[in-house]
């Protein structure tokens, strides 16, 4: 057994996957199902909950592009270390929260970590692999989803096990974040850089601005980034308000299990979907996944039984999420040179965060005005219609190919 274990080579890619899994486990457990329940215990309204839930994602809109650009200039590893420090420190600040505004401030700080890590880690994967890029990006994303699907179950169990106290769940988040930081320190990524910090802040400003404008002017990249935004718009809505919808009907640990199983489905299918997109083209996979996700959301609040809802999440939404997101990042990475991976994926992440941060805000407003069933129907229908629109807009382009823009 020892000989077999000794033969396992811990490659930079494997270490990156482990670090990503620990980091996302930490950040997810701090919000699902913990955040809505913690915020409710502070007496916030559903509309205010939407804004608090969006606070960390809003940071990504502002930070993801600069983080990606910076990683192109000073190297991926240095920027990942900054994210690791935030993952390690942010969870402990929740222990000091007693007012809703304090919770919002902590969420903003915590949001820096995922805003930085998301595009930079994916850029590191894109740097390493040209052939089979979609599959490798799928494996990295699945490693983070392992953390994402374990987190709701562990978080719900800790909350229930300690008498609905949130103290120990945030301690567990802090321990996991610290382990992720230690992994980041050990990460043997190349420290290759094209400039210094001074150049990043000043000397390359015009060149970087031109690169960003070129990416934003590329129709294929912008449309595909908007798909990512729409997909995570629906995900942000679900992870906030499906929890509140089920509160009182199910225990915290059961709600956590629900989301755990949903993400399990996405985790195990994402590398497969990435491989299929490598072989058969990105666009058709994106359309199918997004349409399926939207269709499922329409029916979620109408399902009578818990186990039927569970099966619906496993068989449909998780698969739709995996199918869409396995192709979007790979499509954007295909469209730029290696020296622009960080910038391009930063743009993708920033646009995605627009969607994820808008989901809870718009969802909260719709639920407050119309109730749950109409809100789910409107949001799910809009997501499916956007999938059809994306397919029509991209119809004139050849599926699965791209033009290098920078």
C-alpha positions as CSV (number, residue, x, y, z in Angstrom):
1,X,0.0,0.0,0.0
2,X,2.8,2.4,0.9
3,X,4.6,1.6,-2.3
4,X,1.5,2.3,-4.3
5,X,1.0,5.7,-2.5
6,X,4.7,6.6,-3.0
7,X,4.2,6.2,-6.7
8,X,1.5,8.9,-6.8
9,X,3.2,12.0,-8.1
10,X,1.8,15.2,-6.7
11,X,1.9,17.3,-9.8
12,X,1.4,21.1,-9.8
13,X,-2.0,20.4,-11.4
14,X,-3.0,18.0,-8.7
15,X,-1.9,20.4,-5.9
16,X,-3.8,23.2,-7.6
17,X,-6.9,21.0,-7.6
18,X,-6.5,20.1,-3.9
19,X,-6.0,23.8,-3.0
20,X,-9.0,24.8,-5.0
21,X,-11.2,22.2,-3.4
22,X,-10.2,23.3,0.2
23,X,-10.7,26.9,-0.6
24,X,-14.1,26.5,-2.2
25,X,-15.1,24.2,0.7
26,X,-14.3,26.9,3.1
27,X,-16.1,29.7,1.2
28,X,-19.2,27.6,0.3
29,X,-19.7,26.4,3.9
30,X,-19.7,30.1,5.0
31,X,-22.7,30.8,2.8
32,X,-24.7,27.6,2.1
33,X,-26.8,26.9,4.0
34,X,-25.1,29.1,6.7
35,X,-25.5,32.6,5.3
36,X,-29.3,32.7,4.8
37,X,-29.9,31.1,8.2
38,X,-27.3,33.4,10.0
39,X,-28.7,36.5,8.3
40,X,-32.3,35.5,9.2
41,X,-31.2,35.1,12.9
42,X,-30.0,38.7,12.7
43,X,-33.5,39.8,11.7
44,X,-32.9,40.8,8.1
45,X,-35.7,40.9,5.5
46,X,-35.7,38.8,2.3
47,X,-34.8,41.8,0.2
48,X,-31.9,42.7,2.5
49,X,-30.8,39.1,2.5
50,X,-30.5,39.3,-1.3
51,X,-28.1,42.3,-1.0
52,X,-26.0,40.6,1.7
53,X,-25.8,37.4,-0.3
54,X,-24.7,39.4,-3.3
55,X,-22.0,41.4,-1.5
56,X,-19.2,38.9,-2.0
57,X,-20.1,38.4,-5.6
58,X,-20.2,42.1,-6.4
59,X,-16.5,42.3,-5.4
60,X,-15.8,39.9,-8.2
61,X,-17.2,42.3,-10.8
62,X,-14.5,44.8,-9.8
63,X,-11.6,42.5,-8.8
64,X,-11.6,39.6,-11.3
65,X,-10.3,41.5,-14.3
66,X,-7.4,43.3,-12.4
67,X,-6.5,40.0,-10.8
68,X,-6.4,38.2,-14.1
69,X,-4.3,41.1,-15.7
70,X,-2.0,41.1,-12.7
71,X,-1.4,37.4,-13.0
72,X,-0.5,37.8,-16.7
73,X,2.2,40.3,-15.6
74,X,3.7,39.2,-12.3
75,X,2.8,35.4,-12.5
76,X,0.0,33.2,-11.4
77,X,1.5,32.0,-8.1
78,X,2.0,35.4,-6.5
79,X,-1.6,36.3,-7.1
80,X,-2.9,33.0,-5.9
81,X,-1.0,33.5,-2.6
82,X,-3.0,36.7,-2.0
83,X,-6.2,34.8,-2.5
84,X,-5.0,32.1,-0.1
85,X,-4.4,34.6,2.6
86,X,-7.9,35.9,2.4
87,X,-9.4,32.4,2.4
88,X,-7.4,31.7,5.6
89,X,-8.3,35.0,7.5
90,X,-11.9,35.9,6.4
91,X,-13.9,33.1,8.2
92,X,-12.8,34.2,11.6
93,X,-14.3,37.7,11.1
94,X,-17.8,36.1,11.0
95,X,-17.3,35.4,14.7
96,X,-17.4,39.1,15.4
97,X,-20.6,39.8,13.5
98,X,-23.7,41.0,15.5
99,X,-25.3,43.4,13.0
100,X,-26.4,42.9,9.4
101,X,-24.0,45.7,8.1
102,X,-21.1,43.9,9.7
103,X,-22.1,40.7,7.9
104,X,-22.1,42.6,4.6
105,X,-18.6,44.0,5.2
106,X,-17.2,40.5,6.0
107,X,-18.9,39.1,2.9
108,X,-17.2,41.8,0.8
109,X,-13.7,40.9,2.2
110,X,-14.4,37.2,1.8
111,X,-15.4,37.8,-1.8
112,X,-11.9,39.0,-2.6
113,X,-10.7,35.4,-2.3
114,X,-12.9,33.8,-4.8
115,X,-12.8,36.8,-7.1
116,X,-9.0,36.4,-7.3
117,X,-8.7,32.6,-7.3
118,X,-11.4,31.8,-9.9
119,X,-9.9,33.4,-13.1
120,X,-6.2,33.0,-12.0
121,X,-6.4,29.3,-11.2
122,X,-8.2,28.6,-14.5
123,X,-5.6,30.6,-16.4
124,X,-2.9,28.5,-14.8
125,X,-4.7,25.3,-16.1
126,X,-5.2,26.9,-19.6
127,X,-1.4,27.8,-19.6
128,X,-0.5,24.2,-19.0
129,X,-2.8,22.4,-21.4
130,X,-3.6,23.0,-25.0
131,X,-4.8,19.6,-26.0
132,X,-7.8,18.4,-23.9
133,X,-8.1,21.9,-22.3
134,X,-11.9,21.5,-21.8
135,X,-11.5,18.2,-20.0
136,X,-8.6,19.5,-17.7
137,X,-10.6,22.7,-16.9
138,X,-13.5,20.3,-16.1
139,X,-11.3,18.3,-13.7
140,X,-10.1,21.5,-11.9
141,X,-13.6,22.8,-11.7
142,X,-14.8,19.4,-10.4
143,X,-12.2,19.5,-7.7
144,X,-13.6,22.8,-6.5
145,X,-17.1,21.3,-6.7
146,X,-16.0,18.5,-4.4
147,X,-15.5,21.2,-1.8
148,X,-18.7,22.9,-2.8
149,X,-20.8,19.7,-2.5
150,X,-19.4,18.6,0.9
151,X,-19.7,22.1,2.4
152,X,-23.5,22.3,2.7
153,X,-23.8,18.9,4.3
154,X,-20.9,19.6,6.8
155,X,-22.2,23.1,7.5
156,X,-25.8,22.0,8.0
157,X,-24.6,19.2,10.3
158,X,-22.5,21.6,12.4
159,X,-25.3,24.1,12.8
160,X,-27.8,21.4,13.7
161,X,-25.4,19.5,16.0
162,X,-24.5,22.6,18.0
163,X,-28.0,23.7,18.6
164,X,-28.3,26.1,15.7
165,X,-25.1,27.9,16.7
166,X,-23.0,29.3,13.9
167,X,-19.7,29.6,15.9
168,X,-18.2,26.2,15.0
169,X,-19.2,26.3,11.3
170,X,-17.1,29.4,10.9
171,X,-14.2,27.9,12.8
172,X,-14.3,24.9,10.4
173,X,-14.3,27.4,7.5
174,X,-11.2,29.1,8.9
175,X,-9.3,25.8,9.3
176,X,-10.1,24.8,5.8
177,X,-9.1,28.2,4.5
178,X,-5.8,28.0,6.4
179,X,-5.1,24.6,4.8
180,X,-5.8,26.0,1.4
181,X,-3.3,28.8,2.1
182,X,-0.6,26.3,3.0
183,X,-1.3,24.4,-0.2
184,X,-0.9,27.7,-2.1
185,X,2.5,28.3,-0.5
186,X,3.6,24.9,-1.7
187,X,2.2,25.3,-5.1
188,X,5.1,24.8,-7.6
189,X,3.6,26.9,-10.4
190,X,5.9,28.7,-12.7
191,X,6.7,32.2,-11.4
192,X,7.2,33.4,-15.0
193,X,6.3,37.0,-15.4
194,X,6.3,39.6,-18.2
195,X,6.8,42.6,-15.9
196,X,7.1,44.0,-12.4
197,X,4.5,45.3,-10.0
198,X,5.4,48.8,-10.9
199,X,4.8,48.0,-14.6
200,X,1.5,46.3,-13.7
201,X,0.3,49.4,-11.9
202,X,1.6,52.0,-14.4
203,X,3.8,51.1,-17.3
204,X,1.5,48.6,-19.0
205,X,-1.7,50.5,-18.3
206,X,-2.4,51.4,-22.0
207,X,-1.5,48.0,-23.4
208,X,-3.7,46.3,-20.8
209,X,-6.5,48.6,-21.6
210,X,-6.2,47.8,-25.3
211,X,-6.2,44.1,-24.5
212,X,-9.4,44.3,-22.4
213,X,-11.1,46.4,-25.0
214,X,-10.2,43.9,-27.7
215,X,-11.6,41.1,-25.6
216,X,-14.8,43.1,-24.8
217,X,-15.1,43.8,-28.5
218,X,-15.0,40.2,-29.5
219,X,-18.6,39.1,-30.0
220,X,-18.0,35.4,-29.4
221,X,-16.2,35.9,-26.1
222,X,-18.7,38.5,-24.8
223,X,-21.7,36.4,-25.7
224,X,-20.1,33.3,-24.1
225,X,-19.3,35.3,-21.0
226,X,-22.9,36.5,-20.8
227,X,-24.0,32.8,-20.8
228,X,-21.8,32.2,-17.8
229,X,-23.4,35.2,-16.1
230,X,-26.9,33.9,-16.8
231,X,-26.0,30.4,-15.6
232,X,-24.7,31.8,-12.3
233,X,-27.6,34.2,-12.0
234,X,-29.8,31.2,-11.7
235,X,-27.3,29.5,-9.3
236,X,-27.1,32.5,-7.1
237,X,-30.8,32.8,-6.9
238,X,-31.2,29.1,-6.1
239,X,-28.6,28.8,-3.4
240,X,-30.1,31.8,-1.6
241,X,-33.9,31.4,-1.9
242,X,-34.3,27.7,-2.3
243,X,-32.8,27.5,1.2
244,X,-35.4,30.0,2.5
245,X,-38.2,28.3,0.6
246,X,-37.4,24.9,2.3
247,X,-36.7,26.4,5.8
248,X,-39.4,25.1,8.1
249,X,-40.2,22.2,5.8
250,X,-36.7,20.5,6.2
251,X,-33.9,20.7,8.8
252,X,-30.7,22.5,8.1
253,X,-28.8,19.3,7.6
254,X,-31.4,18.0,5.1
255,X,-31.3,21.3,3.2
256,X,-27.5,21.0,3.1
257,X,-27.8,17.4,1.8
258,X,-30.1,18.6,-0.9
259,X,-27.5,21.1,-2.2
260,X,-24.7,18.5,-1.7
261,X,-26.3,16.0,-4.0
262,X,-27.0,18.7,-6.6
263,X,-23.4,19.6,-6.8
264,X,-22.3,16.0,-6.8
265,X,-24.2,15.5,-10.0
266,X,-22.4,18.5,-11.6
267,X,-19.0,17.4,-10.2
268,X,-19.0,13.9,-11.7
269,X,-20.3,15.0,-15.1
270,X,-18.3,18.1,-15.6
271,X,-15.0,16.4,-16.9
272,X,-17.1,14.3,-19.2
273,X,-18.9,17.3,-20.5
274,X,-15.5,19.0,-21.0
275,X,-14.3,16.1,-23.0
276,X,-17.4,16.1,-25.1
277,X,-16.9,19.9,-25.8
278,X,-13.3,19.2,-26.8
279,X,-14.6,16.6,-29.3
280,X,-17.9,18.0,-30.5
281,X,-17.7,21.7,-30.0
282,X,-18.3,24.2,-27.2
283,X,-21.4,26.1,-28.4
284,X,-23.9,23.2,-28.7
285,X,-23.0,22.0,-25.2
286,X,-23.5,25.5,-23.8
287,X,-26.9,25.9,-25.3
288,X,-28.1,22.5,-24.1
289,X,-26.9,23.0,-20.6
290,X,-28.3,26.5,-20.1
291,X,-31.7,25.5,-21.6
292,X,-32.0,22.5,-19.3
293,X,-31.0,24.6,-16.2
294,X,-33.7,27.1,-16.9
295,X,-36.4,24.6,-17.6
296,X,-35.7,22.8,-14.2
297,X,-36.0,26.1,-12.2
298,X,-39.5,26.7,-13.5
299,X,-40.8,23.4,-11.9
300,X,-38.7,23.4,-8.6
301,X,-41.3,25.1,-6.3
302,X,-44.2,23.1,-7.9
303,X,-42.8,19.7,-6.9
304,X,-44.8,18.1,-4.1
305,X,-42.4,15.7,-2.5
306,X,-38.8,16.2,-1.1
307,X,-37.4,13.2,-2.9
308,X,-38.9,14.2,-6.2
309,X,-37.3,17.6,-5.8
310,X,-34.0,15.9,-4.9
311,X,-34.2,13.8,-8.0
312,X,-35.0,16.8,-10.1
313,X,-31.9,18.6,-8.8
314,X,-29.6,15.6,-9.3
315,X,-30.8,14.6,-12.8
316,X,-31.3,18.0,-14.3
317,X,-30.0,21.2,-12.8
318,X,-26.6,19.7,-11.8
319,X,-26.2,18.3,-15.2
320,X,-27.2,21.5,-16.9
321,X,-24.7,23.5,-14.7
322,X,-21.9,21.1,-15.6
323,X,-22.7,21.0,-19.3
324,X,-22.7,24.8,-19.6
325,X,-19.7,25.7,-17.4
326,X,-17.5,22.9,-18.8
327,X,-17.5,24.7,-22.1
328,X,-17.6,28.5,-21.4
329,X,-14.1,28.9,-19.8
330,X,-12.5,26.6,-22.3
331,X,-14.1,28.6,-25.1
332,X,-12.7,31.9,-23.8
333,X,-9.3,30.4,-23.2
334,X,-9.3,29.0,-26.8
335,X,-9.9,32.5,-28.1
336,X,-6.7,34.2,-26.7
337,X,-3.0,33.6,-26.6
338,X,-1.4,32.2,-23.5
339,X,-0.1,35.6,-22.4
340,X,-3.7,36.8,-22.2
341,X,-5.4,33.9,-20.4
342,X,-5.5,35.7,-17.1
343,X,-7.1,38.9,-18.6
344,X,-9.6,37.0,-20.7
345,X,-10.7,34.7,-17.9
346,X,-10.8,37.7,-15.6
347,X,-13.3,39.3,-18.0
348,X,-15.3,36.0,-18.0
349,X,-15.3,35.9,-14.2
350,X,-16.2,39.5,-13.8
351,X,-19.2,39.1,-16.2
352,X,-20.2,35.9,-14.4
353,X,-20.2,37.7,-11.1
354,X,-22.6,40.3,-12.5
355,X,-25.0,37.5,-13.0
356,X,-24.4,35.7,-9.7
357,X,-24.7,39.0,-7.7
358,X,-27.9,40.0,-9.6
359,X,-29.6,36.6,-9.0
360,X,-30.3,37.1,-5.2
361,X,-31.2,40.8,-5.6
362,X,-33.7,40.4,-8.4
363,X,-34.9,37.1,-7.0
364,X,-35.6,38.7,-3.6
365,X,-37.5,41.5,-5.3
366,X,-39.6,39.1,-7.4
367,X,-40.4,36.9,-4.4
368,X,-41.3,39.9,-2.3
369,X,-43.7,41.1,-5.0
370,X,-45.1,37.9,-6.5
371,X,-44.3,34.9,-4.1
372,X,-42.1,32.0,-4.8
373,X,-43.8,30.1,-7.7
374,X,-44.1,33.1,-10.1
375,X,-40.5,34.2,-9.3
376,X,-39.1,30.8,-10.1
377,X,-41.1,30.6,-13.3
378,X,-40.0,34.0,-14.5
379,X,-36.3,33.4,-13.8
380,X,-36.3,29.8,-15.2
381,X,-38.1,30.9,-18.3
382,X,-35.7,33.8,-18.9
383,X,-32.7,31.5,-18.6
384,X,-34.1,29.0,-21.1
385,X,-35.0,31.7,-23.5
386,X,-31.5,33.2,-23.3
387,X,-30.0,29.7,-24.2
388,X,-32.1,29.7,-27.4
389,X,-31.0,33.3,-28.1
390,X,-27.4,32.5,-27.6
391,X,-27.6,29.6,-30.0
392,X,-29.2,31.7,-32.7
393,X,-26.7,34.5,-32.3
394,X,-23.8,32.1,-32.6
395,X,-25.3,30.1,-35.4
396,X,-23.2,31.8,-38.1
397,X,-20.0,30.9,-36.3
398,X,-18.5,27.4,-36.5
399,X,-19.1,25.5,-33.2
400,X,-16.1,24.7,-31.1
401,X,-13.6,27.0,-33.0
402,X,-12.4,30.4,-32.1
403,X,-10.3,33.3,-33.4
404,X,-7.3,34.3,-31.3
405,X,-7.7,38.0,-30.4
406,X,-4.7,38.9,-28.3
